[in-house]
Amino acid sequence: MKKIKVLIVDDSALIRQMLSEILNSDAQLEVVGTAQDPFVAREKIKQLNPDVLTLDVEMPRMDGVTFLGNLMRLRPMPVLMVSSLTENGANITLQALENGAVDFVTKPKIDVAHTLEEYTEEIIEKVKTAAKVNISKLKKPLSSLSNVAEKLSADAIISKKGKVPFRTTDRIIAIGASTGGTEAIKDVLKDLPADTPGVVITQHIPEAFSGPFAKRMNGITAMTVYEAQDGQQILPGHVYIAPGSAHMLVERDGARYVCRLNSGPAVNRHRPSVDVMFRSLAQNAGSNAIGVILTGMGGDGARGLLEMKERGSSTLAQDEKSSVVWGMPGESVRLGGVEEILPLNRIAKKLLALLA
């Protein structure tokens, strides 16, 4: 079987060595070279013709964003950003991912053995996923960190048993996404008017990235976007994005919907989990809600979307052609939880039609 060829670009010799050892430990991957800066990387890309590039965000001589822009213009290829977990690192990474990278991982913690083991599984999985992406259909994708842990279901956070919610005039939209999802979310939000019912969003993303992401989304939509807070009332014209450190649930508080944050264990290896949010909507909103599953790796959200459909919610999924990775939407379709499959550019219009 042909191996996936990887070129590592990072100014840290230690990180280059660690990433090389991690990726070479998998039989399907081969690190064909390393580079300490984009100038060296440019020549090695020509010589080695890698399938995937891992690219440090912050480097001397030329930063990762500038190099990525040049690369995607002259020699498009799957790029996995390697970012520090700082606010500055988060903003630069979001910009890089908007400019065409497939995904990102955070730099490994070199002082904790079990953390490195989890990181190994994560980066191997993401490099393999990146290699499968059709670069010609990449627009401006973004995804996030997925923790490798015991794969729990939403039962770990919220019981499947729940009363059937009563129908009200208050509507609510719930969107779940992962790999490629942030740019897909942007495409949906930018076409929603200021009087749209409240929108809740779970995107797989690390804690340091969710706040900057919410700020970026606030600048592209007529709605007001927040990083959700516990107990925050969900109002029309507002969007609530789950923090990267907690599950977000929607609960009924009298006549109001409110956000509830839960720091329980990862579900489907994610916190926040789409399944947890969707199940809470099934139990607390039912036919008052619309569930939307967008591009993403894995199957998080598929069971929750089915539960929403069973409780009377309208359910939509992004189609395979417009998805960066048709994992989460594809699994939702397979389980029977999707009423309609749509290209990304038609989802906002469909939402408005359902609300009307």
N, C-alpha and C positions, 0 to 999 in steps of 0.2 A: 504493500500500500504506500502511495506517495505521501511523504511527510509534509506538514505545513511548515514553510520556511519563515522564520521570524528574525527581524533585525531590531536590536534594542538600542535606543538613543537616550542616553542619560549622562549628565556631567559627573555623577558620583560613581567612582570605580566600584565601591561596595555594592551599590544598587545594581550596577551592571552584572556583577558576579552573582549576586543573589537571584536576579531574574533569570540569568542563564542557567543556573543550577535547577531552579524551579521548572522552567519550561523544558529543559532537556530531560527531566525525569519522566516525562510522558512520551510514550512510544510513538505518538502521532505528531509530535512537534520536534523541530530542529532549529536551534539558534544558529543561524549561518554567519552572524557577525554582530559586533557592537560598535557604537560610535559615541564619543564624548560630547559632540556638539553637532548642530545641523550641517555645518560645512563638510565635516567628515562623513556624515550620514548621506549627504547628497551623492558623493562619489560611490559609497558602498551600495546604495540602491541601484545605481547603474551597473555595478559589477556583479551583485549577488541576486538581483531580481527577487526580493522577498515577497511572500504572500501577505504578511501582516507586519505592521510597524508598531512597536511600543514607543511612545514619545513622551519624554519628560515635559512638564508644563513650563517650569522656570529654569532657564539655562543661560549661561553667559554667551556673548557674541550675537546670538539671535534667539529670541524666545520661541517657545513651542507654537504659539498662535501664529506668529509671522511665518514660520517654516511650514506649518500646516496649510496656510493659505496658498503659499507657493506650490506646495506639493499637490494639493487638490486641483490646482489650475493646470499644472504641467504634467503630472503623472499620478492620477487618482488611484488610491489604493486604500484598503481597510487600515485604519489607524486607531489604536487603543491608547488613550491618554493616561499618563501616570501622574497623579496629583497629590500634593500635600493636603492634609486636613486642616487648612487655615481659611479664614475668610477671603484673603487675597487669592489663595490657591483655588478656592471655590469659584470666585468670579472669573478668573482667567480660564478655568476649566469649562465653565458654562459658555464662555465666548468661543473657546476652541471647538466645543461640541456643536455649537450653532454653525460653525464654519465647515462642518463636514466629517468630524470624527465619528466612528461607530459607537464608541462607549468609553468608559473610563474605569480605572481602579485607583484606589488610594495607595500611597507608598506603604510598604510593609513595615510593621513594627519589629525591629530586629532584636528587641530585648525580651520578647515573650515567645517561648517555644510553641505553645498551642495556637497563638495568634498567627504565627508563620505557617503552621499546618493548614489553618483555615484559609489563609491568603493563597496558599498553593493551589487548592481546589478552585478557588474563585478565579484566579487569573488564567489558569489552564482552560477552564470552561469558557471564559470570555474571549480568549484568543481563538479557540475553536469556532465559537459563534461568529466572530468577526470574519474569519476566513470563508464562511459560507455566505456572507452578505453580498448581494449583487450591488456593486458599488455604483452602477449606473442609476439605480433607483433611490440612492441616498440623497436626501435633500439637505437637512440640517439636523441629524439625529442627536438625541441625548438619552442616556440612561443612568444607571447608578449602581451602587454597591449592593451585592447580595451576600448576606452572611451565610456561611456554610455551617449548618448545625442540624440537629435532629429535625426532621421534617414533620412539624405538627400541623394539625388542621385548625380551623377557626374555633373548634370546640375548646381549645386551650384558653380562649379569651371570652367567648360568649356562647351560651348554650343554644343549641339548635331549636329548642322548644321556646315558643313565644306566642303571645296572643296575636290574633289577626288584627292589624291596624285599621282604624276607621277612616273612611274617605273624607277628606277635607278639600277646601279650595286651594290650600297651600301646596305648591308643587316643589320638587327638589330634584336636581340632577346630580348623579354620582358618576365619576369618571375614574377608571383605573388603568394604569400603564406601567411599562418597564422599559426595556431596551428600545430606543428610538422614540420614547413616549413624550419627552418634554417638548420636542418640536411639533409632535402631533397635537399635544395639548394646546400649544400656542395657536396652531391652525384652527382649532375649534373655538377657542376663546375670542380670537380677534373678530370673529363673525357673529358674536352674540351681542345684542343690544343691552343698554344700561338697565332696562327693566326686566331682564331675564330673571326667573326664580333663582334662589340660592344654588350654588354649585359647590360640591365637595369633591376633592381630588386626592387620590392616593397614587403617588408616583414613587417607585423604589428609588430612594435617594439617601445619602448619608446626612447626618445631623447638621454638619457644617454647610451643606449645600442647599437645604430646603428654604432657609431664609432668603439668601440671595436669589434663588429661583423665583420665589414669590414676588420679590421686588421687580425682577425682570418681566414677569407676566403682568404686573400691575401697569407697566408702561405700554402694553400692546393691546389692551382691551378697554372697552367702555365701562366695564364693571370694575369694582374695587377688589383687589386681591390681598389676602392675608396669609401668613403662616398661622394655622389654626391654633387657638388657645383653648384650654379646658373650660367648659361652661359657656363658651362664646355662642351667642344666638346667631342662627343662620337666617339671614335676611335676603330678600330679593335684591338683585343688583350687586351681590357680593359673592366672592369665590374664596374657599377655604382649603388650603393645601396642607396635608398632613405633615407634621414635623418629621425629620428623618430619624428621630429617636423614639417615636411612639406610634402605636396603632391609633387611628381615628375612627370613632364610632359616632353615629348619629342617633340621638335619643329624643323622645318626645317629652317635653316639660310643659304640661298643661296644653295650651294651644300653640306652643312654640316648638321648633326644632332647635336643638343645641348640639354643639360638638363636645364629645367626651374623649379625652386622651387616656390611653392605657399603655403602661410600660411593661406589660406582661411579656412572655417569651415570644420569640420569632415564630411566625406562622408561615408554612411553606418556605421556611428559611428567610423570611423577610419581616422586618419591622420598620416601617408600617406595612401591613398586608392588605391587599385589595379584598381578599375573601372576608376579612373581619369587617371592613367598612360595608361591603355589599350585604352581608348577613344582617348587620344592624339596620340597614335600610329596609330589608325584607320584613323585619320584625316591627319596625317603628313607622314605616311609611307605606309599604305595600304598593297599592295602585296609585298612590300620590307621587311615586318616584319613577325616574327613568334611569336605567343603568347603561353605561357605555364602557366597553372594553376596547382598549387601543393596543397598538403594537407592543410586543414584549416577549422576552424569553421565559420559558417555563409555563406553568399552568395556574399561577396564583390568580384568583378572581373568577375562575370558571365555575366552581361549585357555588360560590356566592351569587353569581349572576343567575344561575339556574334557580336558586332559592328566591331571588327577587321575582323572576318570571312566574314561579309557582304561587307567589303572593299577589300577583296582579300587576307587577311593574312592567312597563315597556322596556325592551332590551335591544341594544344595538351593538354591533361589532364592526371594527375596521376590517376591510377586505385584505386578502393576501397580497394583492398586487401593490397596494399603497403602503403596506407594512414593512418596516425594516426587518422585523422578525415576527412571523405569524405563529408564535407559540401560544400566548395567552388567548388571543382571539380564536385561533384554530381549536384549542382545547375547549373553549366555551361553545363553539359550534358543534364539536363532537359530542359534548354532553347534552346538547339540546336546549341550552339556555338562551339562545339568540333568536329573536324574532326577525331581525333584518340585518343583512350584511351589506355594508356600504363602503365606497371609497372615502378616504379621509375628507376630501373636499366637499362631500355632500352631507356630512354628519351634522354640522351646525344647522343647516337648512332643515334637516329632518327633525332635529330637536325642536326647532321653532314650530314646525307643523304639528308635532305631537302636543306641544304646549297649547297651541291654538284650539 
